[in-house]
Amino acid sequence: MSKFDQNKSYSIGVWDLTFYVVDDEKDDYVRNTDGSIRIFHAPNMDYSYMADGLDVDDLEESWDA
């Protein structure tokens, strides 16, 4: 767990967001030729609104980073 300095102010941003696509007719994920789920990114999107209302105390540190 990260401890944040109570005497400082912080902003929260979004670093990376991953998408998948569902084929509605098959009710299944769009897949790669090897059968794994195809992963997409939208690099030109602004995700800053996703952190609105979050406080640093709401966050849990990722151990795989």
PDB file of N, CA, C, O and CB in Angstrom:
ATOM      1  N   MET A   1       0.844  -1.178   0.000  1.00  0.00           N
ATOM      2  CA  MET A   1       0.000   0.000   0.000  1.00  0.00           C
ATOM      3  C   MET A   1       0.887   1.238   0.000  1.00  0.00           C
ATOM      4  O   MET A   1       1.848   1.325   0.764  1.00  0.00           O
ATOM      5  CB  MET A   1      -0.959   0.000   1.218  1.00  0.00           C
ATOM      6  N   SER A   2       0.563   2.172  -0.844  1.00  0.00           N
ATOM      7  CA  SER A   2       1.316   3.423  -0.908  1.00  0.00           C
ATOM      8  C   SER A   2       0.832   4.371   0.175  1.00  0.00           C
ATOM      9  O   SER A   2      -0.362   4.468   0.458  1.00  0.00           O
ATOM     10  CB  SER A   2       1.180   4.078  -2.299  1.00  0.00           C
ATOM     11  N   LYS A   3       1.763   5.047   0.755  1.00  0.00           N
ATOM     12  CA  LYS A   3       1.439   6.095   1.720  1.00  0.00           C
ATOM     13  C   LYS A   3       1.725   7.427   1.049  1.00  0.00           C
ATOM     14  O   LYS A   3       2.828   7.657   0.553  1.00  0.00           O
ATOM     15  CB  LYS A   3       2.259   5.936   3.058  1.00  0.00           C
ATOM     16  N   PHE A   4       0.737   8.295   1.035  1.00  0.00           N
ATOM     17  CA  PHE A   4       0.903   9.600   0.420  1.00  0.00           C
ATOM     18  C   PHE A   4       1.090  10.650   1.505  1.00  0.00           C
ATOM     19  O   PHE A   4       0.474  10.579   2.569  1.00  0.00           O
ATOM     20  CB  PHE A   4      -0.306   9.947  -0.474  1.00  0.00           C
ATOM     21  N   ASP A   5       1.939  11.614   1.227  1.00  0.00           N
ATOM     22  CA  ASP A   5       2.209  12.708   2.144  1.00  0.00           C
ATOM     23  C   ASP A   5       0.945  13.555   2.288  1.00  0.00           C
ATOM     24  O   ASP A   5       0.468  14.131   1.310  1.00  0.00           O
ATOM     25  CB  ASP A   5       3.407  13.572   1.649  1.00  0.00           C
ATOM     26  N   GLN A   6       0.412  13.628   3.483  1.00  0.00           N
ATOM     27  CA  GLN A   6      -0.820  14.374   3.752  1.00  0.00           C
ATOM     28  C   GLN A   6      -0.638  15.880   3.570  1.00  0.00           C
ATOM     29  O   GLN A   6      -1.620  16.618   3.488  1.00  0.00           O
ATOM     30  CB  GLN A   6      -1.304  14.085   5.164  1.00  0.00           C
ATOM     31  N   ASN A   7       0.613  16.337   3.507  1.00  0.00           N
ATOM     32  CA  ASN A   7       0.898  17.759   3.343  1.00  0.00           C
ATOM     33  C   ASN A   7       1.006  18.175   1.874  1.00  0.00           C
ATOM     34  O   ASN A   7       1.247  19.345   1.576  1.00  0.00           O
ATOM     35  CB  ASN A   7       2.177  18.107   4.064  1.00  0.00           C
ATOM     36  N   LYS A   8       0.829  17.228   0.966  1.00  0.00           N
ATOM     37  CA  LYS A   8       0.904  17.514  -0.463  1.00  0.00           C
ATOM     38  C   LYS A   8      -0.457  17.279  -1.101  1.00  0.00           C
ATOM     39  O   LYS A   8      -1.303  16.566  -0.562  1.00  0.00           O
ATOM     40  CB  LYS A   8       1.985  16.642  -1.147  1.00  0.00           C
ATOM     41  N   SER A   9      -0.646  17.895  -2.259  1.00  0.00           N
ATOM     42  CA  SER A   9      -1.849  17.612  -3.035  1.00  0.00           C
ATOM     43  C   SER A   9      -1.448  16.804  -4.264  1.00  0.00           C
ATOM     44  O   SER A   9      -0.355  16.981  -4.802  1.00  0.00           O
ATOM     45  CB  SER A   9      -2.586  18.931  -3.444  1.00  0.00           C
ATOM     46  N   TYR A  10      -2.328  15.924  -4.700  1.00  0.00           N
ATOM     47  CA  TYR A  10      -2.044  15.030  -5.815  1.00  0.00           C
ATOM     48  C   TYR A  10      -3.177  15.079  -6.837  1.00  0.00           C
ATOM     49  O   TYR A  10      -4.322  15.386  -6.506  1.00  0.00           O
ATOM     50  CB  TYR A  10      -1.835  13.591  -5.314  1.00  0.00           C
ATOM     51  N   SER A  11      -2.835  14.773  -8.068  1.00  0.00           N
ATOM     52  CA  SER A  11      -3.818  14.581  -9.128  1.00  0.00           C
ATOM     53  C   SER A  11      -3.713  13.134  -9.587  1.00  0.00           C
ATOM     54  O   SER A  11      -2.642  12.534  -9.496  1.00  0.00           O
ATOM     55  CB  SER A  11      -3.591  15.582 -10.322  1.00  0.00           C
ATOM     56  N   ILE A  12      -4.804  12.570 -10.076  1.00  0.00           N
ATOM     57  CA  ILE A  12      -4.824  11.198 -10.557  1.00  0.00           C
ATOM     58  C   ILE A  12      -5.067  11.216 -12.053  1.00  0.00           C
ATOM     59  O   ILE A  12      -5.945  11.932 -12.535  1.00  0.00           O
ATOM     60  CB  ILE A  12      -5.903  10.358  -9.827  1.00  0.00           C
ATOM     61  N   GLY A  13      -4.300  10.436 -12.784  1.00  0.00           N
ATOM     62  CA  GLY A  13      -4.455  10.313 -14.225  1.00  0.00           C
ATOM     63  C   GLY A  13      -4.664   8.859 -14.616  1.00  0.00           C
ATOM     64  O   GLY A  13      -4.575   7.964 -13.776  1.00  0.00           O
ATOM     65  N   VAL A  14      -4.937   8.630 -15.874  1.00  0.00           N
ATOM     66  CA  VAL A  14      -5.105   7.286 -16.412  1.00  0.00           C
ATOM     67  C   VAL A  14      -3.904   6.996 -17.298  1.00  0.00           C
ATOM     68  O   VAL A  14      -3.630   7.746 -18.235  1.00  0.00           O
ATOM     69  CB  VAL A  14      -6.453   7.143 -17.209  1.00  0.00           C
ATOM     70  N   TRP A  15      -3.184   5.918 -17.012  1.00  0.00           N
ATOM     71  CA  TRP A  15      -1.968   5.600 -17.754  1.00  0.00           C
ATOM     72  C   TRP A  15      -2.243   4.754 -18.984  1.00  0.00           C
ATOM     73  O   TRP A  15      -1.734   5.054 -20.063  1.00  0.00           O
ATOM     74  CB  TRP A  15      -0.991   4.886 -16.861  1.00  0.00           C
ATOM     75  N   ASP A  16      -3.037   3.705 -18.842  1.00  0.00           N
ATOM     76  CA  ASP A  16      -3.251   2.783 -19.949  1.00  0.00           C
ATOM     77  C   ASP A  16      -4.647   2.180 -19.804  1.00  0.00           C
ATOM     78  O   ASP A  16      -5.104   1.897 -18.696  1.00  0.00           O
ATOM     79  CB  ASP A  16      -2.152   1.668 -19.982  1.00  0.00           C
ATOM     80  N   LEU A  17      -5.304   1.992 -20.924  1.00  0.00           N
ATOM     81  CA  LEU A  17      -6.638   1.409 -20.923  1.00  0.00           C
ATOM     82  C   LEU A  17      -6.711   0.422 -22.078  1.00  0.00           C
ATOM     83  O   LEU A  17      -6.341   0.749 -23.205  1.00  0.00           O
ATOM     84  CB  LEU A  17      -7.749   2.509 -21.040  1.00  0.00           C
ATOM     85  N   THR A  18      -7.183  -0.771 -21.800  1.00  0.00           N
ATOM     86  CA  THR A  18      -7.249  -1.832 -22.798  1.00  0.00           C
ATOM     87  C   THR A  18      -8.703  -2.144 -23.112  1.00  0.00           C
ATOM     88  O   THR A  18      -9.550  -2.169 -22.219  1.00  0.00           O
ATOM     89  CB  THR A  18      -6.512  -3.100 -22.308  1.00  0.00           C
ATOM     90  N   PHE A  19      -8.986  -2.383 -24.390  1.00  0.00           N
ATOM     91  CA  PHE A  19     -10.337  -2.693 -24.837  1.00  0.00           C
ATOM     92  C   PHE A  19     -10.369  -4.058 -25.510  1.00  0.00           C
ATOM     93  O   PHE A  19      -9.355  -4.543 -26.015  1.00  0.00           O
ATOM     94  CB  PHE A  19     -10.854  -1.608 -25.796  1.00  0.00           C
ATOM     95  N   TYR A  20     -11.534  -4.661 -25.509  1.00  0.00           N
ATOM     96  CA  TYR A  20     -11.793  -5.840 -26.319  1.00  0.00           C
ATOM     97  C   TYR A  20     -13.093  -5.600 -27.056  1.00  0.00           C
ATOM     98  O   TYR A  20     -13.874  -4.730 -26.672  1.00  0.00           O
ATOM     99  CB  TYR A  20     -11.857  -7.141 -25.451  1.00  0.00           C
ATOM    100  N   VAL A  21     -13.333  -6.366 -28.114  1.00  0.00           N
ATOM    101  CA  VAL A  21     -14.527  -6.194 -28.933  1.00  0.00           C
ATOM    102  C   VAL A  21     -15.314  -7.501 -28.908  1.00  0.00           C
ATOM    103  O   VAL A  21     -14.733  -8.586 -28.956  1.00  0.00           O
ATOM    104  CB  VAL A  21     -14.158  -5.782 -30.400  1.00  0.00           C
ATOM    105  N   VAL A  22     -16.646  -7.389 -28.833  1.00  0.00           N
ATOM    106  CA  VAL A  22     -17.520  -8.561 -28.838  1.00  0.00           C
ATOM    107  C   VAL A  22     -18.270  -8.609 -30.163  1.00  0.00           C
ATOM    108  O   VAL A  22     -18.848  -7.614 -30.602  1.00  0.00           O
ATOM    109  CB  VAL A  22     -18.516  -8.529 -27.635  1.00  0.00           C
ATOM    110  N   ASP A  23     -18.253  -9.771 -30.788  1.00  0.00           N
ATOM    111  CA  ASP A  23     -19.050 -10.012 -31.993  1.00  0.00           C
ATOM    112  C   ASP A  23     -20.458 -10.325 -31.504  1.00  0.00           C
ATOM    113  O   ASP A  23     -20.700 -11.410 -30.975  1.00  0.00           O
ATOM    114  CB  ASP A  23     -18.453 -11.195 -32.890  1.00  0.00           C
ATOM    115  N   ASP A  24     -21.386  -9.393 -31.672  1.00  0.00           N
ATOM    116  CA  ASP A  24     -22.739  -9.545 -31.128  1.00  0.00           C
ATOM    117  C   ASP A  24     -23.484 -10.729 -31.740  1.00  0.00           C
ATOM    118  O   ASP A  24     -24.283 -11.375 -31.060  1.00  0.00           O
ATOM    119  CB  ASP A  24     -23.533  -8.271 -31.356  1.00  0.00           C
ATOM    120  N   GLU A  25     -23.233 -11.016 -33.006  1.00  0.00           N
ATOM    121  CA  GLU A  25     -23.929 -12.139 -33.648  1.00  0.00           C
ATOM    122  C   GLU A  25     -23.487 -13.482 -33.071  1.00  0.00           C
ATOM    123  O   GLU A  25     -24.308 -14.385 -32.905  1.00  0.00           O
ATOM    124  CB  GLU A  25     -23.685 -12.120 -35.159  1.00  0.00           C
ATOM    125  N   LYS A  26     -22.208 -13.619 -32.768  1.00  0.00           N
ATOM    126  CA  LYS A  26     -21.676 -14.862 -32.203  1.00  0.00           C
ATOM    127  C   LYS A  26     -21.718 -14.850 -30.676  1.00  0.00           C
ATOM    128  O   LYS A  26     -21.524 -15.887 -30.041  1.00  0.00           O
ATOM    129  CB  LYS A  26     -20.239 -15.087 -32.680  1.00  0.00           C
ATOM    130  N   ASP A  27     -21.972 -13.682 -30.084  1.00  0.00           N
ATOM    131  CA  ASP A  27     -21.906 -13.501 -28.633  1.00  0.00           C
ATOM    132  C   ASP A  27     -20.571 -14.024 -28.100  1.00  0.00           C
ATOM    133  O   ASP A  27     -20.518 -14.772 -27.125  1.00  0.00           O
ATOM    134  CB  ASP A  27     -23.089 -14.226 -27.936  1.00  0.00           C
ATOM    135  N   ASP A  28     -19.500 -13.608 -28.767  1.00  0.00           N
ATOM    136  CA  ASP A  28     -18.157 -14.048 -28.405  1.00  0.00           C
ATOM    137  C   ASP A  28     -17.187 -12.909 -28.687  1.00  0.00           C
ATOM    138  O   ASP A  28     -17.492 -11.985 -29.441  1.00  0.00           O
ATOM    139  CB  ASP A  28     -17.751 -15.339 -29.186  1.00  0.00           C
ATOM    140  N   TYR A  29     -16.018 -12.993 -28.070  1.00  0.00           N
ATOM    141  CA  TYR A  29     -14.982 -12.007 -28.282  1.00  0.00           C
ATOM    142  C   TYR A  29     -14.429 -12.118 -29.695  1.00  0.00           C
ATOM    143  O   TYR A  29     -14.433 -13.201 -30.279  1.00  0.00           O
ATOM    144  CB  TYR A  29     -13.867 -12.173 -27.254  1.00  0.00           C
ATOM    145  N   VAL A  30     -13.950 -11.001 -30.252  1.00  0.00           N
ATOM    146  CA  VAL A  30     -13.172 -11.033 -31.486  1.00  0.00           C
ATOM    147  C   VAL A  30     -11.812 -11.605 -31.098  1.00  0.00           C
ATOM    148  O   VAL A  30     -11.172 -11.135 -30.157  1.00  0.00           O
ATOM    149  CB  VAL A  30     -13.047  -9.588 -32.164  1.00  0.00           C
ATOM    150  N   ARG A  31     -11.384 -12.622 -31.833  1.00  0.00           N
ATOM    151  CA  ARG A  31     -10.172 -13.349 -31.433  1.00  0.00           C
ATOM    152  C   ARG A  31      -9.083 -13.289 -32.498  1.00  0.00           C
ATOM    153  O   ARG A  31      -9.354 -13.064 -33.677  1.00  0.00           O
ATOM    154  CB  ARG A  31     -10.509 -14.801 -31.134  1.00  0.00           C
ATOM    155  N   ASN A  32      -7.855 -13.495 -32.057  1.00  0.00           N
ATOM    156  CA  ASN A  32      -6.709 -13.640 -32.943  1.00  0.00           C
ATOM    157  C   ASN A  32      -6.742 -15.042 -33.555  1.00  0.00           C
ATOM    158  O   ASN A  32      -7.527 -15.890 -33.130  1.00  0.00           O
ATOM    159  CB  ASN A  32      -5.368 -13.392 -32.175  1.00  0.00           C
ATOM    160  N   THR A  33      -5.892 -15.280 -34.550  1.00  0.00           N
ATOM    161  CA  THR A  33      -5.876 -16.592 -35.213  1.00  0.00           C
ATOM    162  C   THR A  33      -5.503 -17.718 -34.263  1.00  0.00           C
ATOM    163  O   THR A  33      -5.866 -18.869 -34.509  1.00  0.00           O
ATOM    164  CB  THR A  33      -4.907 -16.576 -36.379  1.00  0.00           C
ATOM    165  N   ASP A  34      -4.778 -17.414 -33.171  1.00  0.00           N
ATOM    166  CA  ASP A  34      -4.410 -18.457 -32.208  1.00  0.00           C
ATOM    167  C   ASP A  34      -5.494 -18.696 -31.156  1.00  0.00           C
ATOM    168  O   ASP A  34      -5.322 -19.524 -30.262  1.00  0.00           O
ATOM    169  CB  ASP A  34      -3.110 -18.086 -31.520  1.00  0.00           C
ATOM    170  N   GLY A  35      -6.613 -17.968 -31.262  1.00  0.00           N
ATOM    171  CA  GLY A  35      -7.729 -18.144 -30.333  1.00  0.00           C
ATOM    172  C   GLY A  35      -7.726 -17.198 -29.148  1.00  0.00           C
ATOM    173  O   GLY A  35      -8.709 -17.131 -28.410  1.00  0.00           O
ATOM    174  N   SER A  36      -6.642 -16.469 -28.952  1.00  0.00           N
ATOM    175  CA  SER A  36      -6.599 -15.510 -27.844  1.00  0.00           C
ATOM    176  C   SER A  36      -7.473 -14.302 -28.176  1.00  0.00           C
ATOM    177  O   SER A  36      -7.732 -14.012 -29.344  1.00  0.00           O
ATOM    178  CB  SER A  36      -5.135 -15.062 -27.554  1.00  0.00           C
ATOM    179  N   ILE A  37      -7.915 -13.616 -27.153  1.00  0.00           N
ATOM    180  CA  ILE A  37      -8.772 -12.448 -27.337  1.00  0.00           C
ATOM    181  C   ILE A  37      -7.950 -11.296 -27.903  1.00  0.00           C
ATOM    182  O   ILE A  37      -6.878 -10.982 -27.386  1.00  0.00           O
ATOM    183  CB  ILE A  37      -9.441 -12.035 -26.001  1.00  0.00           C
ATOM    184  N   ARG A  38      -8.442 -10.676 -28.951  1.00  0.00           N
ATOM    185  CA  ARG A  38      -7.750  -9.552 -29.578  1.00  0.00           C
ATOM    186  C   ARG A  38      -7.904  -8.320 -28.690  1.00  0.00           C
ATOM    187  O   ARG A  38      -9.008  -7.987 -28.257  1.00  0.00           O
ATOM    188  CB  ARG A  38      -8.306  -9.279 -31.011  1.00  0.00           C
ATOM    189  N   ILE A  39      -6.800  -7.657 -28.429  1.00  0.00           N
ATOM    190  CA  ILE A  39      -6.750  -6.497 -27.545  1.00  0.00           C
ATOM    191  C   ILE A  39      -6.565  -5.231 -28.371  1.00  0.00           C
ATOM    192  O   ILE A  39      -5.814  -5.218 -29.346  1.00  0.00           O
ATOM    193  CB  ILE A  39      -5.610  -6.642 -26.507  1.00  0.00           C
ATOM    194  N   PHE A  40      -7.258  -4.168 -27.972  1.00  0.00           N
ATOM    195  CA  PHE A  40      -7.203  -2.893 -28.678  1.00  0.00           C
ATOM    196  C   PHE A  40      -6.879  -1.761 -27.708  1.00  0.00           C
ATOM    197  O   PHE A  40      -7.131  -1.862 -26.507  1.00  0.00           O
ATOM    198  CB  PHE A  40      -8.534  -2.616 -29.400  1.00  0.00           C
ATOM    199  N   HIS A  41      -6.318  -0.688 -28.248  1.00  0.00           N
ATOM    200  CA  HIS A  41      -6.065   0.548 -27.506  1.00  0.00           C
ATOM    201  C   HIS A  41      -6.624   1.703 -28.326  1.00  0.00           C
ATOM    202  O   HIS A  41      -6.761   1.589 -29.544  1.00  0.00           O
ATOM    203  CB  HIS A  41      -4.528   0.747 -27.214  1.00  0.00           C
ATOM    204  N   ALA A  42      -6.942   2.798 -27.678  1.00  0.00           N
ATOM    205  CA  ALA A  42      -7.407   4.012 -28.359  1.00  0.00           C
ATOM    206  C   ALA A  42      -6.479   5.144 -27.925  1.00  0.00           C
ATOM    207  O   ALA A  42      -6.830   5.932 -27.047  1.00  0.00           O
ATOM    208  CB  ALA A  42      -8.930   4.339 -28.018  1.00  0.00           C
ATOM    209  N   PRO A  43      -5.295   5.228 -28.537  1.00  0.00           N
ATOM    210  CA  PRO A  43      -4.258   6.145 -28.050  1.00  0.00           C
ATOM    211  C   PRO A  43      -4.596   7.626 -28.164  1.00  0.00           C
ATOM    212  O   PRO A  43      -3.965   8.442 -27.492  1.00  0.00           O
ATOM    213  CB  PRO A  43      -3.005   5.893 -28.788  1.00  0.00           C
ATOM    214  N   ASN A  44      -5.545   7.993 -28.970  1.00  0.00           N
ATOM    215  CA  ASN A  44      -5.854   9.415 -29.151  1.00  0.00           C
ATOM    216  C   ASN A  44      -7.045   9.884 -28.326  1.00  0.00           C
ATOM    217  O   ASN A  44      -7.518  11.006 -28.505  1.00  0.00           O
ATOM    218  CB  ASN A  44      -6.119   9.695 -30.603  1.00  0.00           C
ATOM    219  N   MET A  45      -7.530   9.046 -27.434  1.00  0.00           N
ATOM    220  CA  MET A  45      -8.670   9.410 -26.590  1.00  0.00           C
ATOM    221  C   MET A  45      -8.189  10.079 -25.305  1.00  0.00           C
ATOM    222  O   MET A  45      -7.108   9.769 -24.804  1.00  0.00           O
ATOM    223  CB  MET A  45      -9.521   8.165 -26.257  1.00  0.00           C
ATOM    224  N   ASP A  46      -8.982  10.983 -24.785  1.00  0.00           N
ATOM    225  CA  ASP A  46      -8.708  11.635 -23.507  1.00  0.00           C
ATOM    226  C   ASP A  46      -9.499  10.907 -22.420  1.00  0.00           C
ATOM    227  O   ASP A  46     -10.728  10.975 -22.390  1.00  0.00           O
ATOM    228  CB  ASP A  46      -9.081  13.162 -23.553  1.00  0.00           C
ATOM    229  N   TYR A  47      -8.802  10.222 -21.545  1.00  0.00           N
ATOM    230  CA  TYR A  47      -9.440   9.442 -20.486  1.00  0.00           C
ATOM    231  C   TYR A  47      -9.455  10.172 -19.145  1.00  0.00           C
ATOM    232  O   TYR A  47      -9.811   9.573 -18.130  1.00  0.00           O
ATOM    233  CB  TYR A  47      -8.734   8.117 -20.331  1.00  0.00           C
ATOM    234  N   SER A  48      -9.082  11.433 -19.118  1.00  0.00           N
ATOM    235  CA  SER A  48      -8.928  12.136 -17.851  1.00  0.00           C
ATOM    236  C   SER A  48     -10.206  12.153 -17.013  1.00  0.00           C
ATOM    237  O   SER A  48     -10.135  12.170 -15.785  1.00  0.00           O
ATOM    238  CB  SER A  48      -8.480  13.544 -18.110  1.00  0.00           C
ATOM    239  N   TYR A  49     -11.370  12.148 -17.660  1.00  0.00           N
ATOM    240  CA  TYR A  49     -12.639  12.184 -16.913  1.00  0.00           C
ATOM    241  C   TYR A  49     -12.832  10.939 -16.049  1.00  0.00           C
ATOM    242  O   TYR A  49     -13.593  10.974 -15.082  1.00  0.00           O
ATOM    243  CB  TYR A  49     -13.815  12.323 -17.880  1.00  0.00           C
ATOM    244  N   MET A  50     -12.159   9.852 -16.381  1.00  0.00           N
ATOM    245  CA  MET A  50     -12.334   8.598 -15.630  1.00  0.00           C
ATOM    246  C   MET A  50     -11.819   8.710 -14.199  1.00  0.00           C
ATOM    247  O   MET A  50     -12.241   7.946 -13.331  1.00  0.00           O
ATOM    248  CB  MET A  50     -11.616   7.454 -16.342  1.00  0.00           C
ATOM    249  N   ALA A  51     -10.924   9.640 -13.945  1.00  0.00           N
ATOM    250  CA  ALA A  51     -10.374   9.818 -12.604  1.00  0.00           C
ATOM    251  C   ALA A  51     -11.144  10.856 -11.787  1.00  0.00           C
ATOM    252  O   ALA A  51     -10.833  11.073 -10.616  1.00  0.00           O
ATOM    253  CB  ALA A  51      -8.919  10.222 -12.697  1.00  0.00           C
ATOM    254  N   ASP A  52     -12.143  11.497 -12.392  1.00  0.00           N
ATOM    255  CA  ASP A  52     -12.946  12.485 -11.658  1.00  0.00           C
ATOM    256  C   ASP A  52     -13.599  11.838 -10.447  1.00  0.00           C
ATOM    257  O   ASP A  52     -14.202  10.771 -10.553  1.00  0.00           O
ATOM    258  CB  ASP A  52     -14.023  13.107 -12.575  1.00  0.00           C
ATOM    259  N   GLY A  53     -13.478  12.475  -9.318  1.00  0.00           N
ATOM    260  CA  GLY A  53     -14.098  11.966  -8.103  1.00  0.00           C
ATOM    261  C   GLY A  53     -13.251  10.959  -7.341  1.00  0.00           C
ATOM    262  O   GLY A  53     -13.620  10.561  -6.236  1.00  0.00           O
ATOM    263  N   LEU A  54     -12.116  10.536  -7.912  1.00  0.00           N
ATOM    264  CA  LEU A  54     -11.223   9.622  -7.205  1.00  0.00           C
ATOM    265  C   LEU A  54     -10.291  10.391  -6.292  1.00  0.00           C
ATOM    266  O   LEU A  54      -9.896  11.518  -6.592  1.00  0.00           O
ATOM    267  CB  LEU A  54     -10.416   8.778  -8.194  1.00  0.00           C
ATOM    268  N   ASP A  55      -9.949   9.780  -5.193  1.00  0.00           N
ATOM    269  CA  ASP A  55      -8.970  10.316  -4.269  1.00  0.00           C
ATOM    270  C   ASP A  55      -7.821   9.311  -4.196  1.00  0.00           C
ATOM    271  O   ASP A  55      -8.035   8.119  -4.416  1.00  0.00           O
ATOM    272  CB  ASP A  55      -9.600  10.586  -2.852  1.00  0.00           C
ATOM    273  N   VAL A  56      -6.620   9.767  -3.895  1.00  0.00           N
ATOM    274  CA  VAL A  56      -5.496   8.828  -3.816  1.00  0.00           C
ATOM    275  C   VAL A  56      -5.753   7.708  -2.815  1.00  0.00           C
ATOM    276  O   VAL A  56      -5.203   6.616  -2.961  1.00  0.00           O
ATOM    277  CB  VAL A  56      -4.224   9.568  -3.438  1.00  0.00           C
ATOM    278  N   ASP A  57      -6.573   7.959  -1.809  1.00  0.00           N
ATOM    279  CA  ASP A  57      -6.900   6.913  -0.834  1.00  0.00           C
ATOM    280  C   ASP A  57      -7.793   5.828  -1.419  1.00  0.00           C
ATOM    281  O   ASP A  57      -7.934   4.764  -0.816  1.00  0.00           O
ATOM    282  CB  ASP A  57      -7.576   7.525   0.373  1.00  0.00           C
ATOM    283  N   ASP A  58      -8.407   6.074  -2.591  1.00  0.00           N
ATOM    284  CA  ASP A  58      -9.229   5.070  -3.255  1.00  0.00           C
ATOM    285  C   ASP A  58      -8.393   4.070  -4.049  1.00  0.00           C
ATOM    286  O   ASP A  58      -8.900   3.028  -4.464  1.00  0.00           O
ATOM    287  CB  ASP A  58     -10.227   5.744  -4.171  1.00  0.00           C
ATOM    288  N   LEU A  59      -7.126   4.380  -4.261  1.00  0.00           N
ATOM    289  CA  LEU A  59      -6.272   3.577  -5.132  1.00  0.00           C
ATOM    290  C   LEU A  59      -5.578   2.449  -4.394  1.00  0.00           C
ATOM    291  O   LEU A  59      -5.249   2.571  -3.214  1.00  0.00           O
ATOM    292  CB  LEU A  59      -5.243   4.450  -5.788  1.00  0.00           C
ATOM    293  N   GLU A  60      -5.359   1.344  -5.105  1.00  0.00           N
ATOM    294  CA  GLU A  60      -4.544   0.234  -4.619  1.00  0.00           C
ATOM    295  C   GLU A  60      -3.383   0.083  -5.571  1.00  0.00           C
ATOM    296  O   GLU A  60      -3.566   0.070  -6.789  1.00  0.00           O
ATOM    297  CB  GLU A  60      -5.367  -1.095  -4.506  1.00  0.00           C
ATOM    298  N   GLU A  61      -2.185  -0.032  -5.018  1.00  0.00           N
ATOM    299  CA  GLU A  61      -0.994  -0.151  -5.851  1.00  0.00           C
ATOM    300  C   GLU A  61      -0.979  -1.505  -6.565  1.00  0.00           C
ATOM    301  O   GLU A  61      -1.300  -2.538  -5.979  1.00  0.00           O
ATOM    302  CB  GLU A  61       0.281   0.024  -4.999  1.00  0.00           C
ATOM    303  N   SER A  62      -0.597  -1.471  -7.842  1.00  0.00           N
ATOM    304  CA  SER A  62      -0.506  -2.683  -8.640  1.00  0.00           C
ATOM    305  C   SER A  62       0.842  -3.339  -8.374  1.00  0.00           C
ATOM    306  O   SER A  62       1.884  -2.689  -8.459  1.00  0.00           O
ATOM    307  CB  SER A  62      -0.689  -2.375 -10.153  1.00  0.00           C
ATOM    308  N   TRP A  63       0.817  -4.614  -8.056  1.00  0.00           N
ATOM    309  CA  TRP A  63       2.069  -5.326  -7.739  1.00  0.00           C
ATOM    310  C   TRP A  63       2.776  -5.814  -8.990  1.00  0.00           C
ATOM    311  O   TRP A  63       3.955  -6.160  -8.924  1.00  0.00           O
ATOM    312  CB  TRP A  63       1.790  -6.509  -6.819  1.00  0.00           C
ATOM    313  N   ASP A  64       2.086  -5.855 -10.144  1.00  0.00           N
ATOM    314  CA  ASP A  64       2.721  -6.352 -11.357  1.00  0.00           C
ATOM    315  C   ASP A  64       3.339  -5.241 -12.194  1.00  0.00           C
ATOM    316  O   ASP A  64       3.803  -5.488 -13.307  1.00  0.00           O
ATOM    317  CB  ASP A  64       1.721  -7.108 -12.184  1.00  0.00           C
ATOM    318  N   ALA A  65       3.349  -4.036 -11.676  1.00  0.00           N
ATOM    319  CA  ALA A  65       3.885  -2.908 -12.448  1.00  0.00           C
ATOM    320  C   ALA A  65       5.391  -2.853 -12.371  1.00  0.00           C
ATOM    321  O   ALA A  65       6.008  -1.967 -12.962  1.00  0.00           O
ATOM    322  CB  ALA A  65       3.299  -1.594 -11.955  1.00  0.00           C
TER     323      ALA A  65
END
